[in-house]
């Protein structure tokens, strides 16, 4: 009776549509057979896949470990791609906010105060506010390019790791994975 209960292992995966073919091939390399594939009812870019594989297969423990390592690497790649513009956006937003505050205070000082000192100070603050907009653009571009390079390096290392994971899984299951 217990052999019937555990004749097949099941796995359900929800992935972005643009990565579905790669995920499908990878899971097939881990010994999974695609049973069903369908679109998500709410999101157009999500595809659900259901896999099965025999409960008792050669090298199952190693395949499970490799599969976990593969999934962790995929999650790190997604996280790295999301983080590329995050720091640049935060710094740019803060600098633009500071520039807007300086420009607004400069306008306030120029309009409200009749003294030439306040007029000159207001103009200086407006110029400083406008300068902060330029600084924000420069800082945003610089940080974005640095982060893109840094996270690009991380992604390429992770892709190499994924290739070695898939290669090892292919040696166990004798299923070939092609990029």
C-alpha positions in Angstrom: 0.0 0.0 0.0 2.8 2.5 0.9 4.4 1.9 -2.5 1.2 3.1 -4.2 1.0 6.2 -2.0 4.5 7.2 -2.8 4.8 5.9 -6.4 5.5 9.5 -7.7 6.7 12.7 -6.2 4.9 15.8 -7.3 6.1 19.4 -7.8 4.2 22.5 -8.7 6.1 25.6 -9.9 4.9 29.1 -10.8 7.4 31.0 -13.0 7.6 34.0 -15.2 6.6 33.2 -18.8 9.9 34.3 -20.3 11.8 31.9 -18.1 9.5 28.9 -18.4 11.4 27.0 -21.1 14.6 27.2 -19.2 12.9 26.1 -16.0 11.2 23.3 -17.8 14.4 22.0 -19.2 16.2 22.3 -15.9 13.6 20.4 -14.0 13.5 17.7 -16.7 17.3 17.4 -16.1 16.6 16.9 -12.4 14.5 13.9 -13.3 11.1 15.6 -13.3 8.5 14.9 -16.1 6.2 17.8 -17.0 2.6 16.7 -16.4 0.7 19.9 -16.9 1.3 23.5 -17.9 -1.2 26.3 -17.7 -1.4 30.1 -17.6 -2.2 31.9 -14.4 -5.8 33.2 -14.2 -4.8 36.6 -12.8 -1.4 37.4 -14.3 -0.5 37.1 -17.9 3.3 36.7 -17.4 3.0 33.7 -14.9 2.9 30.1 -16.0 2.1 27.2 -13.7 3.9 23.9 -14.3 3.3 20.6 -12.5 5.9 17.9 -12.6 6.2 14.3 -11.3 9.0 11.8 -11.0 9.3 8.3 -9.5 9.7 8.3 -5.8 12.6 5.8 -6.0 15.2 7.0 -8.5 19.0 6.7 -8.7 20.8 9.6 -6.9 17.6 11.2 -5.6 19.3 12.8 -2.5 22.0 14.4 -4.7 19.4 15.5 -7.2 17.3 17.2 -4.5 20.4 19.0 -3.2 21.3 20.1 -6.7 17.7 21.3 -7.3 17.8 23.3 -4.1 21.1 24.9 -5.1 19.6 25.7 -8.6 16.6 27.3 -7.1 18.6 29.4 -4.6 20.9 30.5 -7.5 17.8 31.5 -9.6 16.4 33.5 -6.6 19.7 35.3 -6.1 19.8 36.2 -9.8 16.3 37.7 -9.6 17.2 39.6 -6.5 20.4 40.9 -8.1 18.5 42.1 -11.2 15.9 43.9 -9.0 18.6 45.7 -7.0 20.5 47.2 -9.9 18.5 50.5 -9.9 17.4 50.5 -6.3 20.3 52.4 -4.7 20.5 54.9 -7.6 16.8 55.6 -7.4 16.9 56.2 -3.6 19.9 58.5 -3.8 18.5 60.4 -6.7 15.1 60.8 -5.0 16.8 62.2 -1.9 19.0 64.6 -3.8 16.0 65.8 -5.9 14.0 66.3 -2.8 16.8 68.3 -1.2 17.2 70.4 -4.4 13.5 71.1 -4.5 13.5 72.1 -0.9 16.4 74.5 -1.4 14.8 76.0 -4.5 11.5 76.5 -2.8 13.2 78.1 0.3 15.2 80.3 -2.1 12.0 81.4 -3.8 10.4 82.1 -0.5 13.3 84.1 0.8 13.5 86.1 -2.5 9.8 86.9 -2.5 9.0 87.5 1.2 12.0 89.4 2.4 12.6 93.0 1.1 16.2 93.1 2.1 19.0 92.7 -0.6 20.7 90.1 1.6 17.6 87.9 1.6 17.2 88.4 -2.1 20.8 87.4 -2.7 20.5 84.4 -0.3 17.3 83.4 -2.0 18.9 83.4 -5.5 21.9 81.5 -4.1 19.5 78.9 -2.6 17.6 78.6 -5.9 20.9 78.0 -7.8 22.0 75.4 -5.2 18.6 73.7 -5.6 19.0 73.6 -9.4 22.6 72.3 -8.9 21.3 69.5 -6.7 19.1 68.3 -9.6 22.3 68.0 -11.8 24.1 66.3 -8.9 21.2 63.9 -8.6 21.3 63.0 -12.3 25.1 62.5 -12.2 24.9 60.4 -9.0 22.1 58.3 -10.3 23.9 57.5 -13.5 27.2 56.7 -11.7 25.6 54.5 -9.1 23.4 52.7 -11.7 26.4 51.9 -13.8 28.5 50.7 -10.8 25.6 48.5 -9.5 24.9 47.1 -13.0 28.6 46.1 -13.3 28.7 44.7 -9.8 25.4 42.8 -10.0 26.3 41.7 -13.6 29.4 40.0 -12.2 27.3 38.3 -9.6 24.8 37.1 -12.2 27.5 35.7 -14.4 29.1 33.8 -11.6 25.7 32.4 -10.6 25.0 31.4 -14.2 28.2 29.5 -14.2 27.2 27.8 -11.0 23.8 26.9 -12.5 25.6 25.4 -15.6 27.7 23.2 -13.3 24.7 22.2 -11.3 22.8 21.2 -14.4 25.8 19.4 -15.8 26.1 17.3 -12.6 22.4 16.6 -12.6 22.6 15.5 -16.2 25.3 13.1 -15.3 23.1 11.5 -12.7 19.9 11.4 -14.7 21.5 11.1 -18.2 19.1 13.8 -19.4 20.9 16.5 -21.4 20.2 20.1 -20.8 20.9 22.6 -23.6 21.0 26.4 -23.3 
